[in-house]
Structures are given as structure tokens and as C-alpha cells.
Amino acid sequence: MKQTFNQLLKWKLTRERFHLEDTFPPPERRPERCISAILAGIIHKNDTETVSLPEKIAERWPAIIGEQLAKHTRPSHLKNGILYVHADHPGWLNELRRLPKAQILKRISSVPDIPEIKDIRFQLDSVIHPFRK
């Protein structure tokens, strides 16, 4: 790293003042960053990979999953070929997990003009208010 004349002069004065033996100044430190700024950058990177859910899946969700489950579940988003489905209660989440994923994927693939979906992940909805109809 190239140092300016002023930086070298400051280092010489510091060496003499504090009786330091190092002939070269220590490498410059990166400025410290707040952890929230670091995490916000990480979260933002992950959001760019997320693809919005095709409306056709949301419209046909009751036909794909069944009327009863559709009242308590919703397809959320696509990310790296994975469809994320949210449930409004842990009991409904267990019901979703009992269904064979291959059957659900087959029903979804019958919907025209949607991107390829490789897998489905079921999660509890993070929204406080349930989305019941």
C-alpha cells in the first residue's frame, strides 16, 4: 500500500514520541461497521435471489392443495426453484407435511407458464394475524 509523505512523517513523529522500534507503520485498519449494517447487506443479497410468486399458482392454490388446506395456507414466494408455503397454525403445518410433495409438485407443474419448481418448503407464517378467509 502506497503511503503519502504526510503519513510517513506522522509515523516518524509517533515512533520518536512513544519510543517505538517498528520502522514501518502498521497496516491501516478497516473502519468498523455496525452489525446491523452487515446483516442488512446479507439480507439484501438473499432478497435479490427471491422471485415473486406467479399469480397463476396463487389463483389455483385451492385446486392444487384442496379447499380446506387453502383456507389456512398460502404460497409465499419462489427462491432458487423452491416454493415456500406458509401455514397460519402449527397444526396446519403438520397437515401440509403429511402430504406427499411429489403429488403437490405434479399438480403445480400442470399449471401452464410457471417456472420449474424443484422442491417445496413448508413454514409457519411469520405474520401475527392469520390470513383466514
Summary of the structure (lengths in Angstrom):
residues: 133
radius of gyration: 27.4
end to end distance: 63.1
largest distance: 80.8
contacts: 290
relative contact order: 0.13
helix: 45%
strand: 16%
